[in-house]
Amino acid sequence: MVTGVYSLLMTPFNQDFSLDEEGLRALVRHQVKAGVHGLAPLGVTGESPALNEAEIRRVVEICIEEAKGACKVAPDTCSCNLDQTIARARLYADLGSDYVVVFAPFLVKPNQTGLVEFFQRVADKSPIPVILHNVPDRAGVNIEPKTYAKLIGHGNIIATKDGKKELDHLANILYLARGTSFAVLTGKDTTAYPLMSFGGQGVFAVAANVVPGVMRELTELCLAGRFDKAREIHYAYYELFEALRMETNPMAVKEALALMGLPGGPLRLPLTPLSAPNREILKRLLRERGLI
């Protein structure tokens, strides 16, 4: 079962906007040293739509080379094209990834029947297990519980990374998955503790770029049933969790890493640097937690 914290890995660039391969290696080593359970590159946080196919391949290669089996690797397809999604799943498998995260088709706004058929077709042809990625505010479509009910029984669909914040939605998925090995993880740091307190298995975390050890401890405490201690961490870092999504993710994450002296670099257009007022908010929160 997919459990714990999977870091939604940010993609570092050099000042000329080329892929910073050495910076990426340093970030992966930082994550592995902190003991995260998995790496999830090439999602929204990783600016996947701004990467070309060669860069996508290179990011996965570097993650696998540097992880050395110490944690799972689960790259995101971030595509609404069926053939491209399947091709990326096969590529990730060939490179040695453990799982593939399959983004809900965006922009085209399919109905629920289209979602079921899309995910089933990908899962049928993927050499590695599929993790669904539900993010309604990005994709323009929500994977509804009734749709999950049709996908949970597929042998190659093993989990979901669900970015919908409503806890009744998440609770419904947990109910539908009861008695199965299907894992329910949130895609939002602020709902990691609440979800795990009523049965969820973990989080795909933006904050893990900045505080990987904290997110590992939070999830491991929850998995061990030590919810009082986990709640303390949740409250202590809640403001930072929210701040790391200011404006548009990953604008604040890249700013935070730069402030901490870690590789990040510029954002590729159409993303732009975090605004000055929000940068000051972020600096204050990082300073208060001893991160800068």
C-alpha positions in Angstrom: 0.0 0.0 0.0 1.1 3.6 -0.8 1.6 5.3 2.6 3.4 8.2 4.2 4.7 11.4 2.7 5.5 11.7 -1.0 7.4 14.9 -1.8 5.9 16.9 -4.7 9.3 17.7 -5.9 10.1 21.1 -7.3 12.2 21.3 -10.5 15.2 23.6 -10.2 16.4 25.8 -13.1 19.6 27.6 -13.7 19.5 31.4 -14.3 19.3 30.8 -18.0 16.1 28.7 -17.4 17.9 25.4 -18.3 17.3 22.4 -16.1 19.6 22.5 -13.1 20.6 18.8 -12.9 23.1 19.2 -10.1 20.6 21.2 -8.1 18.0 18.5 -8.6 20.5 15.9 -7.4 21.1 18.0 -4.3 17.4 18.3 -3.6 16.8 14.6 -4.0 19.6 13.8 -1.6 18.1 16.3 0.8 14.8 14.4 0.6 16.3 11.0 1.0 18.4 12.1 4.0 15.2 13.4 5.6 13.6 10.0 5.2 10.6 10.8 3.0 8.7 7.7 1.9 8.5 8.8 -1.8 9.4 11.3 -4.4 6.7 12.6 -6.8 8.4 14.7 -9.5 6.8 16.2 -12.6 3.5 17.4 -11.1 2.2 20.9 -10.9 4.9 21.7 -8.3 7.5 20.4 -10.7 6.3 22.7 -13.5 5.8 19.7 -15.7 3.8 21.6 -18.4 6.9 23.8 -18.9 9.3 20.9 -19.5 10.0 19.3 -22.8 10.1 15.5 -23.2 13.9 15.3 -22.9 13.8 17.2 -19.6 10.9 15.0 -18.3 13.0 11.9 -18.9 16.1 13.5 -17.3 14.2 14.5 -14.1 13.0 10.9 -13.6 16.4 9.5 -14.4 18.1 11.7 -11.8 15.4 11.0 -9.1 15.9 7.3 -9.5 19.7 7.5 -9.6 19.9 9.6 -6.5 17.1 7.8 -4.5 19.0 4.5 -4.9 15.9 2.6 -3.8 15.8 4.4 -0.4 12.3 5.7 -1.2 9.6 5.2 -3.9 9.5 7.2 -7.1 6.1 8.2 -8.5 6.3 10.7 -11.4 3.2 12.4 -12.7 2.0 12.2 -16.3 0.5 15.7 -16.3 -1.2 15.1 -19.7 -4.7 15.0 -21.0 -3.7 13.1 -24.1 -4.3 9.4 -23.7 -1.5 8.2 -25.9 1.0 10.5 -24.3 -0.1 9.5 -20.8 0.4 5.8 -21.7 3.8 6.6 -23.3 4.9 8.4 -20.2 3.8 5.6 -17.9 5.8 3.1 -20.0 8.8 5.5 -20.0 8.7 5.9 -16.2 8.5 2.1 -15.8 11.4 1.6 -18.2 13.5 4.0 -16.1 12.7 2.2 -12.9 9.9 4.2 -11.3 7.7 2.4 -8.7 4.4 4.0 -9.6 2.9 6.4 -12.1 0.6 9.2 -11.0 -2.0 9.9 -13.6 -3.4 13.4 -13.8 -7.1 13.8 -14.4 -7.6 15.1 -18.0 -7.6 18.9 -17.9 -9.0 21.6 -20.1 -11.3 19.3 -22.1 -13.6 18.8 -19.0 -14.7 15.2 -19.6 -17.8 13.7 -18.0 -17.5 11.0 -15.4 -17.8 8.2 -18.0 -14.8 9.7 -19.9 -12.8 9.8 -16.7 -13.5 6.1 -16.0 -12.6 5.0 -19.5 -9.4 7.2 -19.6 -8.1 5.9 -16.3 -9.0 2.3 -17.1 -7.3 2.5 -20.5 -4.1 3.9 -18.9 -4.1 1.3 -16.1 -4.7 -1.5 -18.6 -1.5 -0.6 -20.4 0.7 0.7 -17.7 3.5 -1.7 -16.6 3.6 -0.1 -13.1 0.7 0.6 -10.7 -1.4 3.7 -11.2 -2.1 6.4 -8.6 -5.0 8.6 -9.6 -4.5 12.4 -9.4 -7.6 14.4 -8.6 -7.2 18.2 -8.6 -10.5 19.9 -9.6 -9.2 23.5 -9.4 -6.5 22.7 -11.9 -8.2 20.1 -14.2 -11.7 21.7 -14.3 -13.3 18.3 -13.5 -13.7 16.4 -10.2 -13.3 12.6 -9.9 -16.6 12.0 -8.1 -17.0 9.3 -5.5 -19.3 7.3 -7.9 -16.4 7.3 -10.3 -13.9 6.1 -7.7 -16.3 3.3 -7.0 -15.8 2.1 -10.6 -12.0 2.4 -10.5 -11.1 1.0 -7.1 -11.6 -2.6 -8.2 -9.1 -2.3 -11.1 -6.1 -4.4 -10.2 -3.6 -1.8 -11.4 -5.2 1.3 -9.8 -3.8 1.2 -6.3 -4.3 4.7 -4.8 -5.4 8.3 -5.2 -3.7 11.6 -4.6 -6.8 13.7 -4.1 -6.4 17.4 -4.0 -10.1 18.2 -3.2 -10.1 19.8 0.3 -13.6 18.9 1.4 -13.4 16.2 4.1 -16.8 14.7 3.3 -15.4 14.0 -0.2 -12.3 12.3 1.2 -14.4 10.4 3.8 -16.6 9.1 1.0 -13.6 7.7 -0.9 -12.3 6.1 2.3 -15.7 4.5 2.8 -15.8 3.2 -0.8 -12.3 1.8 -0.4 -13.0 0.0 2.9 -11.8 -3.6 3.0 -9.5 -3.1 0.0 -5.9 -2.2 -0.4 -6.7 1.0 -2.3 -4.9 3.9 -0.5 -6.3 7.4 -0.1 -3.8 10.2 0.2 -4.4 13.9 0.1 -2.7 16.3 -2.3 -2.9 19.2 0.2 -0.6 19.7 3.3 -3.4 21.3 5.3 -5.6 18.2 5.1 -2.9 15.6 5.8 -3.5 15.4 9.5 -7.4 15.5 9.2 -7.5 12.9 6.5 -5.1 10.5 8.3 -7.0 10.9 11.6 -10.0 9.2 10.0 -8.2 6.6 8.0 -6.2 8.1 5.2 -2.8 6.8 4.3 -0.7 9.9 3.7 0.0 13.0 1.7 1.6 14.2 -1.5 3.2 17.3 0.0 4.3 20.6 -1.3 5.7 21.4 2.1 8.0 18.4 1.9 10.3 20.5 -0.3 10.9 22.8 2.6 10.4 20.7 5.7 10.7 17.0 4.6 11.6 15.8 8.0 8.5 17.5 9.5 6.2 15.9 7.0 7.8 12.5 7.5 7.3 12.8 11.3 3.7 14.0 10.9 2.7 11.1 8.7 4.5 8.5 10.7 2.9 9.7 13.9 -0.5 9.4 12.3 0.2 6.0 10.9 1.2 4.9 14.4 -2.0 6.3 15.9 -0.2 9.0 17.8 -2.7 11.7 16.8 -2.1 14.1 19.7 1.6 14.6 18.7 0.7 14.8 15.0 -1.9 17.5 15.8 0.8 19.6 17.5 2.9 19.5 14.3 -0.2 20.2 12.2 -0.9 23.4 14.2 2.7 24.5 14.4 3.2 24.4 10.6 -0.3 25.2 9.4 0.4 28.8 8.5 3.5 27.7 6.6 1.5 25.0 4.8 -0.9 27.7 3.6 1.8 30.2 2.7 3.6 27.7 0.5 0.6 27.8 -1.9 0.4 31.6 -2.0 -0.4 33.1 -5.4 0.2 30.0 -7.6 2.2 26.9 -6.6 5.2 26.5 -7.0 6.0 30.3 -6.7 6.3 30.3 -2.9 8.2 27.0 -2.8 10.9 28.3 -5.1 11.1 31.5 -3.1 11.4 29.5 0.2 14.2 27.3 -1.1 16.1 30.3 -2.3 15.7 31.9 1.1 17.0 28.7 2.7 20.0 28.6 0.3 18.8 25.5 -1.5 18.6 25.0 -5.3 15.5 26.5 -6.9 16.2 29.1 -9.4 13.7 31.0 -11.5 10.2 30.0 -12.7 9.5 29.5 -16.3 6.8 31.7 -17.9 3.9 32.1 -17.5 4.8 31.8 -13.8 6.5 34.8 -12.3 8.3 35.4 -8.9 6.3 35.7 -5.7 5.2 39.3 -5.0 7.2 41.4 -2.5 4.5 41.5 0.2 4.0 37.7 0.1 7.8 37.2 0.1 7.9 39.1 3.4 5.2 36.9 4.9 7.1 33.8 3.8 10.3 35.1 5.2 8.6 35.7 8.6 7.1 32.2 8.7 10.4 30.6 7.8 12.3 32.6 10.3 9.8 31.8 13.1 10.4 28.1 12.5 14.1 28.4 12.4 14.4 27.6 8.7 16.4 30.8 7.8 
